[in-house]
Amino acid sequence: MRLLLLFFGVMLTVLQMRAQPFAGGIVRDKSTGEPIPWAGVLIKGTTQGALTDAGGNFKVRCSQFPITLVITSLGYLTTEFVVNEPDTSKTYLLAPNVKLLGEVVIEANAIKCIQQDSSLMAADVEFYDDFLLLLAHGPGRLSSQLILSDLNGKVVSKLALNKNAEELYRDCLGNVHLLGKDSAWQIFYDYEKLRLIYPNTRAEIERNLYPCKLFYEGRLYLQYWSFHELRCRYFVSESGETKQFYYTCDTANVEYFCEKYDMRYFLSKRRRQEGYLYPVSVIKSNIDLFRSEIILDAQDRTYIRKLNAPMVVSDNSVWVMKYKENNALRFNDSCAVTDSTTLQLNEVNGWSGTIWRDEITGNIYTSAVRNNITTLILLHPVYFTPVQYIEIEKMPFITKMIIRDGYAYFLYIDRHEDVNRLLYRMRLD
């Protein structure tokens, strides 16, 4: 149950609670009247909440009234609703989050530092609903803090940290976690203040949350690596059922590794009493397991690279990007391959190997660094060929970037000046 709570955070209702009054109803698009699935519903000032189902319906248990419900969904304005009494038949309307023309015009500079306190070093940044969440350190990391701001950098809430905070991690459901060297906490904003909830080990976060890469159309899409991250299996989870729908591997490096660590290697170790003191038949039947447990030497760490084959949503479909083989596969609702396209990203000089998806516009971007210039590249949604190049001049040392609603937010440090790493924003249109 602890891991279930950790994974779904405040977005799911705790079913074990004793009978209490409900608040609920259906969440709809204010413009079209269509139900909004997978919207987040939170009782303001608490950790109680739920997700709407595929039809936009939800229920939350309440111990007292009145309450304020905060409802959020990608592409819609976060809205508060006051509920004065138990009622599960109400309709809650969310207005689309339409970018105003004036908002674009008034921003004079293409690149702007939006971090209010430049005395802090920006360590990491992530989106939290319609906010930015910044992890920042004071001198010597003795005064670390979490800073929640709007997308213009205006501070909404702060939380001083007395923990060894290293980075932020945003899981596939949009929950953000604070990671230390060995520990982890889920970061939670109850629309009154920031909190750290569900303390856990970092190892559990990595084991249970890292495999989930996408939450799309009510499905969880997961990746599991094996054999020194040279093999990858793809799974989809829906309605409590999980099934594998694809498999890929780096065939050349797997063959190289198997030839280098063949039966003779393990038998020679066995003869020298250096492990593998099993019958030969056991070694043969478990040889891939033993190979996967070998600590790579310096040569192999240089030569053998993790298989980079991410999943991305584009053109209303889930794609697997097989960079090693220079192609991308499109999967339909039945998780069958329906289309493929040849990739040319490996030919881009200085290509980073990273793909971003703007969750609001649906645009797909990658980047390259060449001649000390970082360039964002807008890609075609089906062919993944470059459509537009956007240069971030004189800023080659970008350490983290996230993209939303036509803006790139990134951390940059000027190595030629005695200044901190700071948070910047750049308009992409």
N, C-alpha and C positions, 0 to 999 in steps of 0.2 A: 504493500500500500504506500510505503514511503516513496518508492521509486515512481509509482503512478502519480502521486501528488507532485513530485519533482518534475516529471515529464510534462504534465499538462498544466502545472502551476495553478494559478487562480482561475483558469478558464473553464474548469469543470466543476460541477456541483458535488459536494461530499454526500454520498447517498446514505451513509450510515446514520445521519442525524435523525433524532426523533421527530415525530410529526410536528410541524410548525406551519403557520400560514405561508402561502406562496404569493409571489409577484411574478407575473409572466405575461405572455402574449406572443405577438408576432412582430418582427422587425421588417419594415418595408422601405423601398426606395421612394423618397418623397416625390420624385418626378414621374416615375413610371408605375409605381404601385407594386412592383415586383418584390417578392420576398428576398431578403438578404441572408444567404447561408453563411455559417461560420463567423458571424459577428461576435465580438467579445462583449459580455454584459457583466458589469461590476457594481456591487453595492458600495457607493463612495465611502471612503474612510475605513473599509474593511478589506479582508482578503477573500470574501465570498463572491463567487461569480459563476458564470456558465458560458457555454458557446451555444449560439443558435444552431439548430439542425439544418438539414438540406432544404427544409421548407421555411426557414426563418423563425421557427418557434423556439421558445425557451421557457424555463421555470427556474426561479431561485427561491430558496427557503429564507424566511425572514423572521426574526425573533420579535421585532417591534416595528411600528410604523409611526410617522412617515419615514420613508427612505428616499435616497436619491440614487437612481440608476445611471451609470455612465456607460454609454454604448459606443463601441468603436468598430470600424471596419475599414479595410484598405479602400481608398478612393472616396471615402465619405468623411464629412465633418464629424468629429467627436462631439457627442451631444449628451446633455444631462436631462433626465426626466424625474420629476418629483412624483412619488407614488404614495398616496395617503392611506390606502387600505388594501387588504388582500384582494387581488384581481388577476386572473390568468387569461383574460380575454381582450386585453388592451392592444391597440396597434401603436407601434413606435416608429416614427418616420425619420429617416436620416437623409439629409441633403447631400448630393454629390459635392465633392471637394473640387470645385472648378477653380483653376488658377486665374486670378483676375489680371486683365491687361495692365492695369495701373501698377500692379505689383512688379511687373517686369520692367516697366518704363522707369520707375523711380530708382532703380539700382544702377548707379552710374558706372561702377567698375565691374569688369568681368570677373576679377578675382578679389576677394575681400576677406580679411581676417575677422572672424566673428566670435573669437574667444575674448570675453570681457576682461578677464584677469590674466595679463601677460606674464605675471610673476610665477605662474604655475606652468609646469611642463606637461603638455598633453601626451598621455601615454596610450590611450585607446579611445575609440568612439564607435557607437552603434546607434541605430534607430531604435526608439522605444515608442511604439504607437506613432503618434504624430509629433514626437519630440526627438531631440538629440540627447544622448546620454554620453557624457564625457568622463573618463577616468583621468584625473590630473594629480600630479605629485608636487609637493612643495620642496624646498631645499633638503636634499638628503632623504627624500621620501618619508620625512617625519610628519608631514601634514597632508597625507593623501585625502582626496575627497571625490565623491561622485557629484557631478553637476548636471542637472536636467534643465534643458533650455528649449525654447521653441526653435523652429528651423532658421530663424534670423539670429540666433545666439542670445536672445533675451532669457536670463536665468529665471526658472520657474521654481526650482527646489534644489537644496544642497544636502549632502550627507557626509559628515566627517567620518573618516575610516581609521580604526585602530588596528587594522589587519594588514598583512603583507600582501597587498593587491598587485597582481601582475598584468592581467588583461581582462577584456570583456569577451563573452561568447554569446551569440544570439542563436537560439535553437530554431528548428524548422517551423515552430509554431509562433515565433516572434518573442518568446520569453528571453530576457537577457540575464546572464549569469556573471557574477564576479568571481574570477579565478585567481587563487593564490598558488603557491608552489605545490601544496598538498591538499588544500581545502577549496571549497566552492560554496557560493550562496546564490540564490535567485534574487535578483533585484526587482523590487515591486514598488510601484507608485500608486497609491490609493486615491489619487487626485486631491490629497491634502499634504502628504509628505512621502519621501522616499523611505523604503525599508529594505532590510536584508532578511529573507525568509528561507526556510528549508535548507539549513546547513547540511553539507554533505562532503564527501571526499572528491577530489578532482578526478581520481581514477574512475569513480562511479559515473561522473558526468561524461567523461570521455568514452567509457564503455557503453553507456545506455543512450546518450543523446547524440554523440558525434555521427553515428551511422545514418541518422535521419537527415536527409538533405532537402526534401521538398514536402510541403503540405499544399496539395493542389486538388481542387474539386472534391474535397472531403476525403482525400487519400493521403497516406504517408508513403513517401518513396525513400528507400533506404539503400545504402551501399555498405558492403562488408568486404574488406580486403584480407588477403591471406598470402602466405608464401612471400614474406618480405615485401608485401604490398605490390606484388607483381600480378596477382590475380584479383579479380573483382566480381562479386555477385550482386545483382540488383534485385530488390524485393519491393513489392507493393503491399500495403496493409490497409484493409478496409473492413469495417463492421466486425472487427475482432479476428479476421482471417488474414494471414500473411502468406504470400507465395512468391517464389522466385520467378522473374520474367526475363532475365537476361544474364549473360556471363561473358566476360572478356578477360584476356590476359596478354601480358607482354611475352609472346612466344619465344622470341630470340633470347631474352635475358633469362627466362625460365630454363631453356635448353642449356645455356651457358652455365647456369648455376648447378643444374643436375649433372652435367659432365664434370664440373670441378669437384663436386661433392657426391661422387658415386659410391657404390658399395665398397670399393677398395679403400676409400677414405675412412669410412666408419670401421671397417675391419682392422685397418692399421691402428686406429685409435684404440680399438678393443684389445689388440695384442699388446699395446704399450700400457695397458691398464689406465687409460685416460678417459674412461667412460664407455658407454654403450655395451655394458656387460650383460648382454642379452643373447639368447639363442639367435643364430643367423636368420632363422625364419621370422623372428619378431622384428629384427632390423629391416628385413626386406619389406614386410607388410606395413611398417611405420616410417619408411625412409623419408617420405615427404614431410611428416611431422618433425623428424629430427633435423631435416634441412631447414625448416622454417624457424627452428630454435637456434641455429648457428649465429653467432655474433659476427657481423661482417667486418672484414679487415679494411684497412685504409683504401686499398685498391678497389675493392668491391663497393665501398661507400661512394667512391667517385664514379665508378662505371655503372652501377645499378641504381637507377632512379625509380621512385615510386610511379606506378602507372597513373597517369593523369587523364581520367575519363569521366568528367563531371556530368551531372544531369542539369538541364536548364529548361525552363518553360519559355517557349517562343511560338508565336503564331497559334496560340490556343492548344498547344500540344507539349508533351514532355519529350525532350531530346536527350540522347546520350552522345556526348562529344568525344569521339575517339581520336585524340590528337596524334597518337602514335601511328595510326593507320590513315590519317588525313581524311576522315569522313565523319559524318554525323547521322544518327538514325532517329527517325521520328516514330513514336509509339502512340497507338490509338487508345481508346477507353478500355479495350480488352488487353492492353499491354502487348499488342502484336506490332511488329515493324510494318509501317505503311509507306515509308519514304526514306530516302537517303540522299545526302548531298556531299559533294567533295569539298573538303576544307583546304584553304590555302594559308591558314594562319601561321604555319611553321615557316612560311616564306617571308613573313613580315620581319624586317630587320629590328632586332632589339625587343621582340615580342615577349611580354611578361608571362604568358600562359594563364592569365587570370581572365575570367568572364564575370561581368556584372549584369544583373537584370534590374531595370527600374521597375519597381513593383506597381507604380502608378501608371506610367505611360506604356509599359511593356517593352520598351526599347532595350536592346542588347548591346553591351559595350565590351571592348577589350582595350589593352593599352600596350604601348611600346616606349622604351627609353633609348634615344639615340642622340648623339652629339649634345649630351647634357640637357636634352629637352624631353619632357614627358608628354606623350601624345595619347589622348583618348580617341578611340576609333569606334564610331557607330557602325554596327553591322546590320546587314540585311536580315530580316527575321526568318527567312527560309534558307537562303544560300550562304549566309554568314560571310559574305564578302564585304569589304570596306565600303561604306556609303558616305561617311563624313569623317574628316580628321580635325580634331580639336586640340590645339597645342596649349600646354601649360608652360609658358616660357619661363626660363630662369628658375625652375623648380624641379631639379632632377631627383632630389632626395625626399620623395614622398613615401611615407612608411605605412600608411593605411588610407584606403579610400572606400567610400560608400556612396551610392547614387540613388536619388529619389526625386520624382516629379520634375525632371529636367535640370536638376542641380547635382553637382558633385561636391561632396564634403570630404576633406582630406587633411591629414596631419603632415606638416612640413617643418623641417629645421634648416635654417640657413647656416651651413657649416663655415661660411666665411665671416660670420658675425657671432659675437658672444650673446646669443639669445636662446630662448627656450624653443622647443618644438611646440607649435601652435596650431589651432584649428582654423581652416580656411574653407570658403565656399566659392564655387564657380558656376555661373550659369552656362548651360550647354546649348541653348537654342540661339 
